[in-house]
């Protein structure tokens, strides 16, 4: 099998301190093969959207060296952040120009014959301006998410193009595998976790409230989070415990205000290196998610991180959690959620000082998953180069 050398990843998220699937897999790829180089393409800075939000205006940062990673030599990770000047309805050619700019950034970074790894169906136009063979890595079923009609149409068109022309398709969850394999061969590469990081003793984070803590870790977004349920949970807890959220706040101002008014604590994003300490010092971990076609497509990182931390977990019956055989995981419907959280808190209180199970043997590591993904990229690097369309 050929080892892949250069990779251009069109990511759904920027590279920051809140690590998600892409950062873990990229790090694994770079550590596995000292000849591999990666250009990590971030979503564009949308200046028109920032004007509407009255946010501070700044252009995209363009091409720049990536941050230092332990075990990876400098110069092997590059980041590229483009700029979107105008809305698509005003500038319909903007996507194509940004795709060409991405190809130029790859050449400037020294990546001459890369494999294209597309995580964002909105940039499917890269297939039209480059001769690079592509892997379409599906991590969320965005075509069933609640989106305005124009945006959903773009997502559907992008996905259909990728399913038709990508040399390989990977998915992160069994639900996505079942949905997408009708279009052709699909490879399942789930998420993972570095279990050892969650077993190390860690001091209680200073910003955690005193007393019992019911914790949620992850991006706060209406696509996933059931805000009404969260408000009811905090109301049910009263002053006996605090519902705490750790993660980027992507909620509207009204939703965030409702949570705070109910008594919940929104700490915001924390570096991925700090997350294990929050999980280990929580009394109960929760997943108060909406249950719908979109959340059913997910392979939540929380499933792996929560289980590695070995704390009691209460989740709505969403993918992963509802099928877990872990004795510490309980999946219940929304109308029984608050009572289940209180019951788990009572149990956690009785177990204070007791030794919870410290190991789980069925969790895939990020190193293993990066190896699986490297195999897919290596196979694609041998695929015939597609013709670039005019």
Secondary structure, 3 states (H helix, E strand, C coil): CCCCCEEEEECCCCCCCCCCHHHHHHHHHHHHCCCCEEEEEEEEEEHHHHHHHCCCCCCCCEEEECCCECCECCCCEEEEEEEECCCCCCCCCHHHHHHHHHHHHHHHCCCCCCEEEECCHHHCCHHHHCCCCEEEEECCCHHHCCCCHHHHHHHHHHHHHHHHHCCEEEECCHHHHHHHHHHCCCEECCCCCCHHHHCCCCCCCCCCCCCCEEEEECCECCCCECHHHHHHHHHHHCCCCEEEEECCECCCHHHHHHHHHHCCEEEECCCHHHHHHHHHCCCEEEECECCCCCHHHCCCHHHHHHHHHCCEEEECCCCCCCCCCCCCEEECCHHHHHHHHHHHHHHHHHCCCCCCCCCCCCCCCHHHHHHHHHHHHHHHHCCCCCCCCC
